[in-house]
């Protein structure tokens, strides 16, 4: 059973989104995603200043089992990335929702986001 915190939004591609009071969002991959990937050994982060389009590829996660694309959960400009993931990508396996966030985005357009209840239904929990 995956950890799916309430209060976050989710995508069908297994990203989570935390809305912040400053109009920014922080996002990462879900516990379900990291569990399916297995031991994560590399991440390609989006670039600060990059303009993301909701639903389009913005990065990549590589594990000992496979490579998976990261999809932008919202449209907007990347304002910050979690550089610590470059040296220790395995943080995504240990704490995908807090320490393992991927990027912070100034939102210009919403993506197709799911509630925690809808996401649980999607993954069969």
N, CA, C and O atoms as a printed pandas DataFrame, in Angstrom:
     atom_number atom_name residue_name chain_id  residue_number  x_coord  y_coord  z_coord
0              1         N          UNK        A               1    0.839   -1.187    0.000
1              2        CA          UNK        A               1    0.000    0.000    0.000
2              3         C          UNK        A               1    0.881    1.246    0.000
3              4         O          UNK        A               1    1.815    1.347    0.795
4              5         N          UNK        A               2    0.591    2.179   -0.875
5              6        CA          UNK        A               2    1.394    3.392   -1.024
6              7         C          UNK        A               2    0.958    4.466   -0.040
7              8         O          UNK        A               2   -0.181    4.491    0.427
8              9         N          UNK        A               3    1.876    5.330    0.252
9             10        CA          UNK        A               3    1.580    6.506    1.060
10            11         C          UNK        A               3    1.043    7.591    0.124
11            12         O          UNK        A               3    1.723    7.993   -0.820
12            13         N          UNK        A               4   -0.184    8.065    0.389
13            14        CA          UNK        A               4   -0.799    9.101   -0.441
14            15         C          UNK        A               4   -1.315   10.199    0.488
15            16         O          UNK        A               4   -2.447   10.118    0.967
16            17         N          UNK        A               5   -0.505   11.217    0.747
17            18        CA          UNK        A               5   -0.938   12.267    1.666
18            19         C          UNK        A               5   -2.147   13.046    1.139
19            20         O          UNK        A               5   -2.224   13.381   -0.043
20            21         N          UNK        A               6   -3.079   13.321    2.042
21            22        CA          UNK        A               6   -4.168   14.237    1.717
22            23         C          UNK        A               6   -3.578   15.639    1.665
23            24         O          UNK        A               6   -2.509   15.880    2.226
24            25         N          UNK        A               7   -4.253   16.558    1.006
25            26        CA          UNK        A               7   -3.773   17.936    0.927
26            27         C          UNK        A               7   -2.864   18.205   -0.257
27            28         O          UNK        A               7   -2.497   19.351   -0.516
28            29         N          UNK        A               8   -2.499   17.153   -0.976
29            30        CA          UNK        A               8   -1.719   17.308   -2.198
30            31         C          UNK        A               8   -2.619   16.972   -3.377
31            32         O          UNK        A               8   -3.647   16.313   -3.220
32            33         N          UNK        A               9   -2.225   17.430   -4.553
33            34        CA          UNK        A               9   -2.885   17.020   -5.787
34            35         C          UNK        A               9   -1.964   16.045   -6.495
35            36         O          UNK        A               9   -0.771   15.977   -6.200
36            37         N          UNK        A              10   -2.527   15.286   -7.434
37            38        CA          UNK        A              10   -1.779   14.232   -8.109
38            39         C          UNK        A              10   -2.084   14.242   -9.598
39            40         O          UNK        A              10   -3.078   14.821  -10.038
40            41         N          UNK        A              11   -1.212   13.589  -10.374
41            42        CA          UNK        A              11   -1.454   13.438  -11.805
42            43         C          UNK        A              11   -1.604   11.958  -12.129
43            44         O          UNK        A              11   -1.224   11.092  -11.340
44            45         N          UNK        A              12   -2.158   11.688  -13.291
45            46        CA          UNK        A              12   -2.292   10.302  -13.744
46            47         C          UNK        A              12   -0.931    9.684  -14.030
47            48         O          UNK        A              12   -0.810    8.461  -14.101
48            49         N          UNK        A              13    0.094   10.514  -14.194
49            50        CA          UNK        A              13    1.454   10.031  -14.465
50            51         C          UNK        A              13    2.260    9.860  -13.180
51            52         O          UNK        A              13    3.466    9.619  -13.234
52            53         N          UNK        A              14    1.601    9.983  -12.019
53            54        CA          UNK        A              14    2.195    9.698  -10.708
54            55         C          UNK        A              14    3.142   10.784  -10.196
55            56         O          UNK        A              14    4.154   10.491   -9.559
56            57         N          UNK        A              15    2.794   12.046  -10.484
57            58        CA          UNK        A              15    3.470   13.161   -9.831
58            59         C          UNK        A              15    2.526   13.722   -8.762
59            60         O          UNK        A              15    1.304   13.644   -8.891
60            61         N          UNK        A              16    3.110   14.284   -7.715
61            62        CA          UNK        A              16    2.321   14.994   -6.700
62            63         C          UNK        A              16    2.589   16.481   -6.830
63            64         O          UNK        A              16    3.639   16.891   -7.326
64            65         N          UNK        A              17    1.627   17.294   -6.377
65            66        CA          UNK        A              17    1.735   18.751   -6.466
66            67         C          UNK        A              17    1.280   19.354   -5.142
67            68         O          UNK        A              17    0.202   19.045   -4.633
68            69         N          UNK        A              18    2.125   20.216   -4.603
69            70        CA          UNK        A              18    1.783   20.951   -3.386
70            71         C          UNK        A              18    1.622   22.420   -3.755
71            72         O          UNK        A              18    2.578   23.065   -4.187
72            73         N          UNK        A              19    0.415   22.948   -3.586
73            74        CA          UNK        A              19    0.182   24.369   -3.836
74            75         C          UNK        A              19    0.668   25.166   -2.638
75            76         O          UNK        A              19    0.434   24.791   -1.489
76            77         N          UNK        A              20    1.351   26.276   -2.921
77            78        CA          UNK        A              20    1.875   27.113   -1.847
78            79         C          UNK        A              20    1.183   28.465   -1.871
79            80         O          UNK        A              20    0.604   28.859   -2.884
80            81         N          UNK        A              21    1.245   29.156   -0.779
81            82        CA          UNK        A              21    0.525   30.427   -0.641
82            83         C          UNK        A              21    1.092   31.541   -1.523
83            84         O          UNK        A              21    0.419   32.548   -1.746
84            85         N          UNK        A              22    2.309   31.379   -2.023
85            86        CA          UNK        A              22    2.936   32.419   -2.848
86            87         C          UNK        A              22    2.645   32.258   -4.341
87            88         O          UNK        A              22    3.287   32.908   -5.167
88            89         N          UNK        A              23    1.677   31.395   -4.698
89            90        CA          UNK        A              23    1.343   31.187   -6.106
90            91         C          UNK        A              23    2.256   30.192   -6.805
91            92         O          UNK        A              23    2.148   29.969   -8.010
92            93         N          UNK        A              24    3.148   29.603   -6.036
93            94        CA          UNK        A              24    4.072   28.610   -6.573
94            95         C          UNK        A              24    3.557   27.223   -6.205
95            96         O          UNK        A              24    2.739   27.068   -5.299
96            97         N          UNK        A              25    4.048   26.227   -6.917
97            98        CA          UNK        A              25    3.818   24.839   -6.533
98            99         C          UNK        A              25    5.163   24.134   -6.446
99           100         O          UNK        A              25    6.136   24.514   -7.098
100          101         N          UNK        A              26    5.182   23.116   -5.636
101          102        CA          UNK        A              26    6.332   22.221   -5.544
102          103         C          UNK        A              26    5.824   20.868   -5.997
103          104         O          UNK        A              26    4.709   20.479   -5.649
104          105         N          UNK        A              27    6.630   20.135   -6.775
105          106        CA          UNK        A              27    6.168   18.823   -7.214
106          107         C          UNK        A              27    7.274   17.784   -7.156
107          108         O          UNK        A              27    8.461   18.098   -7.067
108          109         N          UNK        A              28    6.833   16.530   -7.210
109          110        CA          UNK        A              28    7.749   15.406   -7.209
110          111         C          UNK        A              28    7.019   14.171   -7.697
111          112         O          UNK        A              28    5.900   14.258   -8.202
112          113         N          UNK        A              29    7.661   13.017   -7.543
113          114        CA          UNK        A              29    7.007   11.765   -7.922
114          115         C          UNK        A              29    6.383   11.147   -6.672
115          116         O          UNK        A              29    6.846   11.378   -5.555
116          117         N          UNK        A              30    5.343   10.371   -6.873
117          118        CA          UNK        A              30    4.632    9.778   -5.743
118          119         C          UNK        A              30    5.370    8.567   -5.171
119          120         O          UNK        A              30    6.283    8.013   -5.783
120          121         N          UNK        A              31    4.939    8.189   -3.985
121          122        CA          UNK        A              31    5.461    6.984   -3.353
122          123         C          UNK        A              31    5.176    5.766   -4.227
123          124         O          UNK        A              31    6.003    4.860   -4.333
124          125         N          UNK        A              32    4.008    5.753   -4.845
125          126        CA          UNK        A              32    3.637    4.662   -5.757
126          127         C          UNK        A              32    4.646    4.572   -6.906
127          128         O          UNK        A              32    5.084    3.481   -7.270
128          129         N          UNK        A              33    5.009    5.726   -7.474
129          130        CA          UNK        A              33    5.952    5.761   -8.597
130          131         C          UNK        A              33    7.336    5.271   -8.182
131          132         O          UNK        A              33    7.940    4.444   -8.865
132          133         N          UNK        A              34    7.833    5.786   -7.060
133          134        CA          UNK        A              34    9.182    5.375   -6.649
134          135         C          UNK        A              34    9.214    3.890   -6.312
135          136         O          UNK        A              34   10.217    3.221   -6.560
136          137         N          UNK        A              35    8.134    3.373   -5.754
137          138        CA          UNK        A              35    8.055    1.956   -5.425
138          139         C          UNK        A              35    8.073    1.094   -6.692
139          140         O          UNK        A              35    8.740    0.061   -6.741
140          141         N          UNK        A              36    7.337    1.530   -7.706
141          142        CA          UNK        A              36    7.293    0.798   -8.976
142          143         C          UNK        A              36    8.647    0.840   -9.689
143          144         O          UNK        A              36    9.038   -0.122  -10.350
144          145         N          UNK        A              37    9.360    1.968   -9.548
145          146        CA          UNK        A              37   10.660    2.105  -10.200
146          147         C          UNK        A              37   11.738    1.239   -9.553
147          148         O          UNK        A              37   12.604    0.703  -10.245
148          149         N          UNK        A              38   11.687    1.104   -8.258
149          150        CA          UNK        A              38   12.753    0.410   -7.544
150          151         C          UNK        A              38   13.849    1.395   -7.158
151          152         O          UNK        A              38   13.591    2.592   -7.030
152          153         N          UNK        A              39   15.047    0.908   -6.975
153          154        CA          UNK        A              39   16.157    1.745   -6.504
154          155         C          UNK        A              39   16.538    2.790   -7.545
155          156         O          UNK        A              39   17.027    2.460   -8.625
156          157         N          UNK        A              40   16.306    4.060   -7.202
157          158        CA          UNK        A              40   16.582    5.164   -8.126
158          159         C          UNK        A              40   18.063    5.523   -8.071
159          160         O          UNK        A              40   18.633    5.716   -6.998
160          161         N          UNK        A              41   18.676    5.608   -9.260
161          162        CA          UNK        A              41   20.122    5.848   -9.342
162          163         C          UNK        A              41   20.477    7.146  -10.064
163          164         O          UNK        A              41   21.630    7.576  -10.024
164          165         N          UNK        A              42   19.505    7.773  -10.721
165          166        CA          UNK        A              42   19.792    8.998  -11.482
166          167         C          UNK        A              42   18.488    9.765  -11.716
167          168         O          UNK        A              42   17.426    9.169  -11.896
168          169         N          UNK        A              43   18.588   11.088  -11.709
169          170        CA          UNK        A              43   17.456   11.928  -12.080
170          171         C          UNK        A              43   17.943   13.073  -12.953
171          172         O          UNK        A              43   18.966   13.697  -12.670
172          173         N          UNK        A              44   17.205   13.337  -14.004
173          174        CA          UNK        A              44   17.439   14.521  -14.836
174          175         C          UNK        A              44   16.378   15.535  -14.435
175          176         O          UNK        A              44   15.191   15.348  -14.702
176          177         N          UNK        A              45   16.817   16.607  -13.793
177          178        CA          UNK        A              45   15.909   17.641  -13.312
178          179         C          UNK        A              45   15.595   18.649  -14.413
179          180         O          UNK        A              45   16.396   18.825  -15.331
180          181         N          UNK        A              46   14.440   19.315  -14.336
181          182        CA          UNK        A              46   14.215   20.446  -15.241
182          183         C          UNK        A              46   15.207   21.563  -14.891
183          184         O          UNK        A              46   15.815   21.535  -13.821
184          185         N          UNK        A              47   15.370   22.524  -15.769
185          186        CA          UNK        A              47   16.311   23.623  -15.551
186          187         C          UNK        A              47   15.594   24.844  -14.989
187          188         O          UNK        A              47   14.466   25.139  -15.385
188          189         N          UNK        A              48   16.239   25.551  -14.070
189          190        CA          UNK        A              48   15.686   26.810  -13.570
190          191         C          UNK        A              48   15.513   27.751  -14.754
191          192         O          UNK        A              48   16.427   27.916  -15.562
192          193         N          UNK        A              49   14.346   28.365  -14.854
193          194        CA          UNK        A              49   14.044   29.258  -15.966
194          195         C          UNK        A              49   13.309   28.571  -17.102
195          196         O          UNK        A              49   12.743   29.236  -17.970
196          197         N          UNK        A              50   13.314   27.241  -17.104
197          198        CA          UNK        A              50   12.627   26.480  -18.146
198          199         C          UNK        A              50   11.115   26.698  -18.022
199          200         O          UNK        A              50   10.570   26.730  -16.919
200          201         N          UNK        A              51   10.456   26.846  -19.163
201          202        CA          UNK        A              51    9.005   26.985  -19.187
202          203         C          UNK        A              51    8.396   25.600  -19.421
203          204         O          UNK        A              51    8.627   24.968  -20.452
204          205         N          UNK        A              52    7.621   25.150  -18.449
205          206        CA          UNK        A              52    6.996   23.836  -18.530
206          207         C          UNK        A              52    5.591   23.939  -19.099
207          208         O          UNK        A              52    4.900   24.937  -18.895
208          209         N          UNK        A              53    5.176   22.907  -19.808
209          210        CA          UNK        A              53    3.816   22.786  -20.319
210          211         C          UNK        A              53    3.200   21.561  -19.659
211          212         O          UNK        A              53    3.751   20.463  -19.736
212          213         N          UNK        A              54    2.059   21.752  -19.013
213          214        CA          UNK        A              54    1.403   20.655  -18.299
214          215         C          UNK        A              54    1.243   19.441  -19.207
215          216         O          UNK        A              54    0.772   19.551  -20.339
216          217         N          UNK        A              55    1.642   18.283  -18.691
217          218        CA          UNK        A              55    1.504   17.037  -19.430
218          219         C          UNK        A              55    2.674   16.697  -20.329
219          220         O          UNK        A              55    2.721   15.605  -20.895
220          221         N          UNK        A              56    3.629   17.623  -20.472
221          222        CA          UNK        A              56    4.799   17.372  -21.322
222          223         C          UNK        A              56    5.987   16.933  -20.464
223          224         O          UNK        A              56    6.071   17.281  -19.286
224          225         N          UNK        A              57    6.891   16.176  -21.054
225          226        CA          UNK        A              57    8.069   15.671  -20.350
226          227         C          UNK        A              57    8.947   16.829  -19.884
227          228         O          UNK        A              57    9.216   17.765  -20.637
228          229         N          UNK        A              58    9.391   16.748  -18.615
229          230        CA          UNK        A              58   10.269   17.799  -18.088
230          231         C          UNK        A              58   11.484   17.224  -17.362
231          232         O          UNK        A              58   12.276   17.970  -16.787
232          233         N          UNK        A              59   11.629   15.906  -17.389
233          234        CA          UNK        A              59   12.760   15.281  -16.727
234          235         C          UNK        A              59   12.674   13.775  -16.866
235          236         O          UNK        A              59   11.834   13.239  -17.588
236          237         N          UNK        A              60   13.579   13.104  -16.146
237          238        CA          UNK        A              60   13.664   11.660  -16.276
238          239         C          UNK        A              60   14.206   11.075  -14.970
239          240         O          UNK        A              60   15.059   11.671  -14.313
240          241         N          UNK        A              61   13.699    9.907  -14.614
241          242        CA          UNK        A              61   14.187    9.182  -13.452
242          243         C          UNK        A              61   14.660    7.817  -13.929
243          244         O          UNK        A              61   13.960    7.120  -14.664
244          245         N          UNK        A              62   15.862    7.450  -13.498
245          246        CA          UNK        A              62   16.418    6.151  -13.882
246          247         C          UNK        A              62   16.608    5.309  -12.625
247          248         O          UNK        A              62   17.155    5.767  -11.622
248          249         N          UNK        A              63   16.143    4.074  -12.709
249          250        CA          UNK        A              63   16.321    3.151  -11.591
250          251         C          UNK        A              63   17.109    1.944  -12.082
251          252         O          UNK        A              63   17.481    1.852  -13.252
252          253         N          UNK        A              64   17.351    1.025  -11.160
253          254        CA          UNK        A              64   18.055   -0.196  -11.544
254          255         C          UNK        A              64   17.192   -1.056  -12.466
255          256         O          UNK        A              64   17.709   -1.953  -13.133
256          257         N          UNK        A              65   15.870   -0.791  -12.512
257          258        CA          UNK        A              65   14.946   -1.570  -13.331
258          259         C          UNK        A              65   14.575   -0.910  -14.649
259          260         O          UNK        A              65   14.402   -1.596  -15.656
260          261         N          UNK        A              66   14.451    0.428  -14.655
261          262        CA          UNK        A              66   13.927    1.086  -15.851
262          263         C          UNK        A              66   14.216    2.586  -15.839
263          264         O          UNK        A              66   14.774    3.130  -14.886
264          265         N          UNK        A              67   13.819    3.224  -16.923
265          266        CA          UNK        A              67   13.881    4.682  -17.041
266          267         C          UNK        A              67   12.446    5.166  -17.219
267          268         O          UNK        A              67   11.680    4.594  -17.994
268          269         N          UNK        A              68   12.091    6.219  -16.498
269          270        CA          UNK        A              68   10.733    6.749  -16.569
270          271         C          UNK        A              68   10.787    8.261  -16.737
271          272         O          UNK        A              68   11.616    8.939  -16.129
272          273         N          UNK        A              69    9.902    8.771  -17.561
273          274        CA          UNK        A              69    9.850   10.214  -17.780
274          275         C          UNK        A              69    9.058   10.883  -16.667
275          276         O          UNK        A              69    8.143   10.295  -16.090
276          277         N          UNK        A              70    9.429   12.129  -16.379
277          278        CA          UNK        A              70    8.693   12.971  -15.435
278          279         C          UNK        A              70    7.906   13.959  -16.271
279          280         O          UNK        A              70    8.454   14.601  -17.166
280          281         N          UNK        A              71    6.619   14.080  -15.978
281          282        CA          UNK        A              71    5.749   14.978  -16.735
282          283         C          UNK        A              71    5.411   16.201  -15.888
283          284         O          UNK        A              71    5.160   16.086  -14.689
284          285         N          UNK        A              72    5.407   17.358  -16.516
285          286        CA          UNK        A              72    5.059   18.590  -15.808
286          287         C          UNK        A              72    3.598   18.515  -15.367
287          288         O          UNK        A              72    2.711   18.309  -16.196
288          289         N          UNK        A              73    3.344   18.679  -14.074
289          290        CA          UNK        A              73    1.968   18.609  -13.605
290          291         C          UNK        A              73    1.172   19.887  -13.864
291          292         O          UNK        A              73   -0.059   19.871  -13.866
292          293         N          UNK        A              74    1.881   20.986  -14.079
293          294        CA          UNK        A              74    1.266   22.289  -14.350
294          295         C          UNK        A              74    2.100   23.005  -15.407
295          296         O          UNK        A              74    3.228   22.604  -15.694
296          297         N          UNK        A              75    1.544   24.057  -15.977
297          298        CA          UNK        A              75    2.319   24.924  -16.870
298          299         C          UNK        A              75    2.885   26.072  -16.043
299          300         O          UNK        A              75    2.227   26.575  -15.132
300          301         N          UNK        A              76    4.102   26.481  -16.366
301          302        CA          UNK        A              76    4.714   27.583  -15.649
302          303         C          UNK        A              76    6.219   27.580  -15.797
303          304         O          UNK        A              76    6.786   26.792  -16.553
304          305         N          UNK        A              77    6.861   28.482  -15.057
305          306        CA          UNK        A              77    8.303   28.657  -15.120
306          307         C          UNK        A              77    8.965   28.044  -13.898
307          308         O          UNK        A              77    8.554   28.298  -12.766
308          309         N          UNK        A              78    9.992   27.234  -14.131
309          310        CA          UNK        A              78   10.735   26.611  -13.035
310          311         C          UNK        A              78   11.534   27.696  -12.311
311          312         O          UNK        A              78   12.352   28.391  -12.913
312          313         N          UNK        A              79   11.279   27.825  -11.012
313          314        CA          UNK        A              79   11.967   28.827  -10.195
314          315         C          UNK        A              79   13.034   28.223   -9.297
315          316         O          UNK        A              79   13.912   28.930   -8.803
316          317         N          UNK        A              80   12.955   26.905   -9.087
317          318        CA          UNK        A              80   13.944   26.232   -8.259
318          319         C          UNK        A              80   13.888   24.733   -8.481
319          320         O          UNK        A              80   12.835   24.184   -8.807
320          321         N          UNK        A              81   15.023   24.073   -8.303
321          322        CA          UNK        A              81   15.088   22.615   -8.385
322          323         C          UNK        A              81   15.822   22.086   -7.155
323          324         O          UNK        A              81   16.590   22.806   -6.518
324          325         N          UNK        A              82   15.578   20.840   -6.839
325          326        CA          UNK        A              82   16.196   20.198   -5.684
326          327         C          UNK        A              82   17.539   19.611   -6.110
327          328         O          UNK        A              82   17.632   18.431   -6.450
328          329         N          UNK        A              83   18.575   20.445   -6.089
329          330        CA          UNK        A              83   19.906   20.040   -6.541
330          331         C          UNK        A              83   20.473   18.856   -5.757
331          332         O          UNK        A              83   21.316   18.124   -6.276
332          333         N          UNK        A              84   20.031   18.659   -4.531
333          334        CA          UNK        A              84   20.563   17.540   -3.739
334          335         C          UNK        A              84   20.264   16.189   -4.392
335          336         O          UNK        A              84   20.950   15.203   -4.124
336          337         N          UNK        A              85   19.231   16.143   -5.256
337          338        CA          UNK        A              85   18.907   14.892   -5.947
338          339         C          UNK        A              85   19.976   14.491   -6.963
339          340         O          UNK        A              85   20.086   13.316   -7.313
340          341         N          UNK        A              86   20.765   15.461   -7.439
341          342        CA          UNK        A              86   21.846   15.134   -8.375
342          343         C          UNK        A              86   22.891   14.226   -7.723
343          344         O          UNK        A              86   23.400   13.303   -8.358
344          345         N          UNK        A              87   23.208   14.493   -6.450
345          346        CA          UNK        A              87   24.207   13.699   -5.742
346          347         C          UNK        A              87   23.591   12.469   -5.070
347          348         O          UNK        A              87   24.238   11.427   -4.968
348          349         N          UNK        A              88   22.345   12.589   -4.614
349          350        CA          UNK        A              88   21.710   11.503   -3.867
350          351         C          UNK        A              88   20.286   11.261   -4.372
351          352         O          UNK        A              88   19.319   11.557   -3.670
352          353         N          UNK        A              89   20.157   10.722   -5.590
353          354        CA          UNK        A              89   18.819   10.497   -6.155
354          355         C          UNK        A              89   17.994    9.487   -5.349
355          356         O          UNK        A              89   16.768    9.457   -5.459
356          357         N          UNK        A              90   18.662    8.669   -4.547
357          358        CA          UNK        A              90   17.944    7.685   -3.748
358          359         C          UNK        A              90   17.038    8.310   -2.686
359          360         O          UNK        A              90   16.217    7.621   -2.080
360          361         N          UNK        A              91   17.190    9.622   -2.464
361          362        CA          UNK        A              91   16.269   10.347   -1.576
362          363         C          UNK        A              91   14.826   10.139   -2.045
363          364         O          UNK        A              91   13.907   10.081   -1.228
364          365         N          UNK        A              92   14.631   10.028   -3.355
365          366        CA          UNK        A              92   13.285    9.814   -3.900
366          367         C          UNK        A              92   12.671    8.521   -3.380
367          368         O          UNK        A              92   11.453    8.443   -3.224
368          369         N          UNK        A              93   13.481    7.512   -3.111
369          370        CA          UNK        A              93   12.973    6.256   -2.559
370          371         C          UNK        A              93   12.632    6.390   -1.074
371          372         O          UNK        A              93   11.689    5.765   -0.589
372          373         N          UNK        A              94   13.395    7.198   -0.367
373          374        CA          UNK        A              94   13.239    7.301    1.086
374          375         C          UNK        A              94   12.159    8.290    1.501
375          376         O          UNK        A              94   11.421    8.030    2.452
376          377         N          UNK        A              95   12.052    9.416    0.806
377          378        CA          UNK        A              95   11.126   10.474    1.228
378          379         C          UNK        A              95   10.659   11.273    0.008
379          380         O          UNK        A              95   11.079   12.414   -0.183
380          381         N          UNK        A              96    9.785   10.674   -0.823
381          382        CA          UNK        A              96    9.399   11.339   -2.066
382          383         C          UNK        A              96    8.574   12.617   -1.885
383          384         O          UNK        A              96    8.512   13.442   -2.797
384          385         N          UNK        A              97    7.936   12.793   -0.712
385          386        CA          UNK        A              97    7.036   13.933   -0.537
386          387         C          UNK        A              97    7.654   15.140    0.165
387          388         O          UNK        A              97    7.136   16.249    0.036
388          389         N          UNK        A              98    8.724   14.956    0.887
389          390        CA          UNK        A              98    9.309   16.076    1.617
390          391         C          UNK        A              98   10.697   16.415    1.059
391          392         O          UNK        A              98   10.844   17.349    0.271
392          393         N          UNK        A              99   11.693   15.660    1.469
393          394        CA          UNK        A              99   13.072   15.909    1.058
394          395         C          UNK        A              99   13.262   15.646   -0.437
395          396         O          UNK        A              99   14.142   16.232   -1.067
396          397         N          UNK        A             100   12.434   14.761   -1.004
397          398        CA          UNK        A             100   12.595   14.357   -2.393
398          399         C          UNK        A             100   11.809   15.158   -3.417
399          400         O          UNK        A             100   11.569   14.674   -4.523
400          401         N          UNK        A             101   11.400   16.384   -3.068
401          402        CA          UNK        A             101   10.716   17.211   -4.074
402          403         C          UNK        A             101   11.647   17.451   -5.259
403          404         O          UNK        A             101   12.869   17.419   -5.111
404          405         N          UNK        A             102   11.066   17.691   -6.437
405          406        CA          UNK        A             102   11.865   17.836   -7.657
406          407         C          UNK        A             102   12.039   19.291   -8.076
407          408         O          UNK        A             102   13.162   19.737   -8.314
408          409         N          UNK        A             103   10.940   20.033   -8.167
409          410        CA          UNK        A             103   11.045   21.412   -8.651
410          411         C          UNK        A             103    9.942   22.290   -8.072
411          412         O          UNK        A             103    8.896   21.810   -7.635
412          413         N          UNK        A             104   10.216   23.600   -8.084
413          414        CA          UNK        A             104    9.235   24.613   -7.709
414          415         C          UNK        A             104    8.916   25.422   -8.958
415          416         O          UNK        A             104    9.813   25.842   -9.688
416          417         N          UNK        A             105    7.626   25.634   -9.190
417          418        CA          UNK        A             105    7.171   26.249  -10.427
418          419         C          UNK        A             105    6.227   27.407  -10.129
419          420         O          UNK        A             105    5.330   27.294   -9.293
420          421         N          UNK        A             106    6.443   28.527  -10.828
421          422        CA          UNK        A             106    5.491   29.634  -10.810
422          423         C          UNK        A             106    4.438   29.302  -11.866
423          424         O          UNK        A             106    4.729   29.273  -13.061
424          425         N          UNK        A             107    3.234   29.059  -11.417
425          426        CA          UNK        A             107    2.188   28.510  -12.275
426          427         C          UNK        A             107    1.579   29.564  -13.191
427          428         O          UNK        A             107    1.225   30.662  -12.762
428          429         N          UNK        A             108    1.465   29.194  -14.483
429          430        CA          UNK        A             108    0.747   30.036  -15.438
430          431         C          UNK        A             108   -0.519   29.345  -15.928
431          432         O          UNK        A             108   -1.407   29.987  -16.489
432          433         N          UNK        A             109   -0.597   28.038  -15.714
433          434        CA          UNK        A             109   -1.783   27.293  -16.123
434          435         C          UNK        A             109   -1.863   25.974  -15.407
435          436         O          UNK        A             109   -0.842   25.325  -15.178
436          437         N          UNK        A             110   -3.074   25.563  -15.045
437          438        CA          UNK        A             110   -3.227   24.311  -14.321
438          439         C          UNK        A             110   -3.067   23.105  -15.231
439          440         O          UNK        A             110   -3.236   23.188  -16.448
440          441         N          UNK        A             111   -2.746   22.022  -14.628
441          442        CA          UNK        A             111   -2.736   20.747  -15.335
442          443         C          UNK        A             111   -3.994   19.986  -14.953
443          444         O          UNK        A             111   -4.867   20.515  -14.265
444          445         N          UNK        A             112   -4.081   18.754  -15.400
445          446        CA          UNK        A             112   -5.203   17.901  -15.022
446          447         C          UNK        A             112   -4.833   17.191  -13.725
447          448         O          UNK        A             112   -4.184   16.145  -13.733
448          449         N          UNK        A             113   -5.256   17.777  -12.620
449          450        CA          UNK        A             113   -4.865   17.269  -11.312
450          451         C          UNK        A             113   -5.997   16.479  -10.660
451          452         O          UNK        A             113   -7.178   16.768  -10.854
452          453         N          UNK        A             114   -5.602   15.481   -9.885
453          454        CA          UNK        A             114   -6.524   14.626   -9.170
454          455         C          UNK        A             114   -6.423   14.897   -7.675
455          456         O          UNK        A             114   -5.366   15.293   -7.183
456          457         N          UNK        A             115   -7.512   14.688   -6.957
457          458        CA          UNK        A             115   -7.471   14.743   -5.501
458          459         C          UNK        A             115   -6.822   13.463   -4.986
459          460         O          UNK        A             115   -6.603   12.525   -5.753
460          461         N          UNK        A             116   -6.515   13.419   -3.699
461          462        CA          UNK        A             116   -5.927   12.204   -3.129
462          463         C          UNK        A             116   -6.900   11.031   -3.256
463          464         O          UNK        A             116   -6.468    9.900   -3.478
464          465         N          UNK        A             117   -8.200   11.278   -3.120
465          466        CA          UNK        A             117   -9.208   10.225   -3.259
466          467         C          UNK        A             117   -9.218    9.701   -4.698
467          468         O          UNK        A             117   -9.253    8.490   -4.917
468          469         N          UNK        A             118   -9.187   10.598   -5.666
469          470        CA          UNK        A             118   -9.176   10.195   -7.076
470          471         C          UNK        A             118   -7.899    9.420   -7.411
471          472         O          UNK        A             118   -7.935    8.451   -8.169
472          473         N          UNK        A             119   -6.772    9.856   -6.841
473          474        CA          UNK        A             119   -5.506    9.171   -7.108
474          475         C          UNK        A             119   -5.507    7.770   -6.505
475          476         O          UNK        A             119   -5.026    6.824   -7.129
476          477         N          UNK        A             120   -6.044    7.635   -5.297
477          478        CA          UNK        A             120   -6.143    6.305   -4.686
478          479         C          UNK        A             120   -6.963    5.367   -5.581
479          480         O          UNK        A             120   -6.617    4.198   -5.752
480          481         N          UNK        A             121   -8.044    5.894   -6.143
481          482        CA          UNK        A             121   -8.878    5.103   -7.049
482          483         C          UNK        A             121   -8.081    4.703   -8.294
483          484         O          UNK        A             121   -8.162    3.562   -8.751
484          485         N          UNK        A             122   -7.315    5.646   -8.834
485          486        CA          UNK        A             122   -6.513    5.388  -10.033
486          487         C          UNK        A             122   -5.544    4.219   -9.829
487          488         O          UNK        A             122   -5.390    3.372  -10.708
488          489         N          UNK        A             123   -4.895    4.183   -8.666
489          490        CA          UNK        A             123   -3.898    3.144   -8.437
490          491         C          UNK        A             123   -4.474    1.913   -7.743
491          492         O          UNK        A             123   -3.747    0.981   -7.398
492          493         N          UNK        A             124   -5.783    1.925   -7.546
493          494        CA          UNK        A             124   -6.453    0.744   -7.021
494          495         C          UNK        A             124   -6.359    0.557   -5.520
495          496         O          UNK        A             124   -6.360   -0.572   -5.029
496          497         N          UNK        A             125   -6.277    1.661   -4.788
497          498        CA          UNK        A             125   -6.239    1.560   -3.319
498          499         C          UNK        A             125   -7.535    2.037   -2.719
499          500         O          UNK        A             125   -7.691    2.027   -1.498
